[in-house]
Amino acid sequence: MNAALFTKSTTGLILASGLIAASSVLGHAQDAPMALGTLATYPLSSAYATVPTGQATLGGHTFDMTSGNMVKLATNASASFAGSYQNPTAVHLLLNSANTYSWYDGTPVGTVVLTFSDGTTQTATLTVGSNLREWSLGGFGVVNSVTDVTPSTTTPYSTQVWTTTVLGGTGAAVLDMLTVPVTNANTTLTSVQVTNNNPFGGALSIDLSGLTVELGAAPVPTPQPQDCTRPGNSCNTPAADNSQAWKWQSPDPGTTVTNPNAKNTASATIRHKSH
């Protein structure tokens, strides 16, 4: 079981907590979808005319959308999701903002922090107009575009993966996928934390609708050189250590045994058995 904590960073107060299980279903592109658990309380269907459901493939990656809810983070709030994911190559988040007025354009308003089993962390900054934008594209005076859209193996980028209309309206509504590449190879990811640290305060919220970890192939051990030529690398077994067979061995069939320790009754010439 994995723990998820919803915290108010200015006071350290835990506002809500719940136990969530990282999905054991490995989907498209070796994804490990993470359920948002009890932290997700706002129905997507209250904002979007149509919504993805179940184990949904969005942008080529699988997300657990079975709850139908999103996590809405107000200013100075954060959500953490724990698990154990070996050899992650990227973390994908369905992430948008609401009330993203034009004066936020170019402003860092949040972070995504990845923590690994060795205690190291990797932080991605959420910047309005770069990798974060309004979910309702037709809203008046909002930032409805992003510039960081080129796929990269080192820096976060955004991809539009779901398009519908605003519930009860005609304006476009989107879900964007933020991809955070993992820059350290052969690591184990233990937690993902999303924080809204909007410096201006106000009504801007960061909306997390889905989360999945993309896994790479397990590293292949480097073969080590072996001095032993016996089958199964069995040169150092007790039987091999006490064997006297070397006394009668000859390099090639048909050659004469010259070892002085060989028994007198041994055949003078080593031959292969006939079949």
NUDRENBA-297668 format. One record per residue (C-alpha): x, y, z. Coordinates in steps of 0.5 Angstrom, whole numbers. Layout:
<rs>
X; Y; Z
...
</rs>
This chain:
<rs>
0; 0; 0
2; 7; -2
1; 13; 3
-1; 20; 0
-1; 26; 4
-4; 33; 2
-1; 38; 6
-1; 46; 7
6; 48; 6
6; 54; 10
3; 51; 16
6; 44; 15
-1; 42; 17
-4; 35; 14
-11; 37; 11
-12; 30; 8
-9; 23; 8
-11; 16; 5
-8; 10; 3
-7; 9; -5
-4; 3; -8
0; 4; -14
-3; 0; -20
0; -7; -21
-2; -6; -29
3; -5; -33
0; -2; -39
2; 2; -46
10; 3; -46
11; 0; -40
7; 5; -35
6; 4; -28
-1; 8; -27
-1; 11; -20
-8; 12; -17
-10; 19; -14
-14; 16; -8
-17; 20; -3
-14; 26; -5
-18; 27; -12
-25; 29; -10
-27; 34; -15
-30; 30; -21
-28; 32; -28
-35; 31; -30
-36; 37; -27
-32; 41; -32
-31; 37; -38
-37; 35; -43
-33; 28; -44
-28; 25; -40
-23; 19; -40
-25; 13; -36
-22; 7; -33
-15; 5; -35
-14; 10; -41
-9; 11; -46
-7; 19; -47
-1; 21; -51
1; 14; -51
1; 13; -44
-4; 9; -39
-7; 13; -33
-12; 10; -28
-18; 14; -29
-23; 10; -25
-24; 15; -20
-26; 20; -25
-24; 25; -20
-18; 30; -20
-14; 33; -15
-15; 41; -14
-9; 45; -11
-10; 52; -8
-4; 56; -7
1; 53; -2
-2; 46; -2
1; 40; -4
0; 33; -6
5; 27; -5
4; 20; -8
9; 14; -5
11; 8; -9
17; 4; -11
19; 4; -18
25; 1; -21
29; 4; -27
24; 10; -28
25; 14; -35
20; 19; -34
14; 21; -30
8; 23; -34
2; 28; -30
-4; 30; -33
-4; 37; -31
-7; 44; -32
-9; 50; -28
-15; 54; -27
-16; 62; -26
-10; 62; -30
-10; 70; -32
-6; 73; -36
-2; 77; -31
1; 70; -29
4; 69; -36
12; 67; -35
11; 66; -27
13; 60; -24
7; 58; -20
9; 50; -18
14; 45; -17
14; 37; -19
19; 34; -14
21; 27; -15
25; 23; -10
29; 17; -10
31; 11; -6
38; 14; -5
35; 20; -2
37; 25; -8
31; 29; -11
30; 32; -18
25; 38; -19
21; 41; -25
19; 48; -24
11; 49; -27
11; 56; -31
5; 59; -33
6; 59; -41
12; 55; -41
9; 48; -39
3; 50; -35
-4; 53; -38
-11; 54; -37
-16; 48; -38
-21; 52; -41
-18; 55; -47
-24; 60; -49
-24; 63; -42
-23; 71; -42
-16; 73; -41
-13; 67; -39
-6; 64; -41
-9; 58; -46
-2; 56; -50
5; 53; -48
12; 54; -51
15; 48; -48
12; 42; -53
18; 39; -56
20; 32; -53
26; 32; -49
30; 27; -45
33; 32; -40
27; 38; -39
20; 38; -38
15; 39; -44
7; 39; -45
3; 35; -50
-5; 36; -51
-8; 29; -50
-15; 30; -49
-20; 35; -52
-27; 36; -51
-32; 42; -49
-33; 46; -43
-39; 42; -39
-45; 46; -41
-42; 51; -46
-38; 51; -53
-31; 53; -51
-25; 48; -52
-23; 44; -46
-17; 40; -45
-12; 36; -41
-5; 37; -42
0; 31; -40
7; 34; -37
13; 29; -38
18; 30; -33
24; 26; -36
28; 22; -30
35; 24; -31
39; 19; -27
39; 12; -30
38; 6; -26
35; 9; -20
28; 7; -16
23; 13; -15
20; 13; -8
15; 19; -9
12; 24; -13
10; 31; -10
6; 37; -14
6; 43; -10
2; 50; -12
7; 55; -9
4; 61; -13
7; 67; -11
1; 72; -12
-4; 68; -8
-11; 69; -11
-15; 64; -14
-10; 60; -19
-11; 52; -18
-6; 47; -20
-11; 41; -23
-8; 34; -23
-12; 29; -26
-7; 23; -27
0; 20; -26
4; 15; -29
11; 12; -28
14; 10; -35
19; 4; -33
25; 2; -37
28; -4; -38
32; -7; -32
39; -6; -33
43; -12; -36
49; -14; -31
56; -14; -35
58; -21; -36
65; -22; -31
71; -26; -34
71; -33; -32
78; -37; -31
74; -44; -31
72; -48; -37
68; -54; -33
61; -54; -35
57; -50; -30
63; -46; -27
64; -52; -23
72; -52; -22
71; -50; -15
66; -55; -12
69; -60; -7
69; -66; -12
73; -62; -17
78; -60; -12
79; -67; -10
79; -70; -17
85; -74; -19
83; -74; -26
88; -69; -28
93; -75; -27
90; -78; -34
88; -73; -38
92; -71; -44
91; -65; -49
89; -69; -55
86; -76; -57
92; -81; -59
97; -78; -55
101; -81; -50
100; -80; -42
107; -78; -39
104; -76; -33
109; -80; -28
103; -80; -23
99; -84; -27
97; -91; -25
101; -97; -28
95; -100; -30
92; -94; -34
92; -95; -42
98; -91; -45
94; -88; -50
88; -84; -49
83; -86; -54
75; -83; -55
70; -89; -54
67; -91; -60
59; -91; -60
</rs>
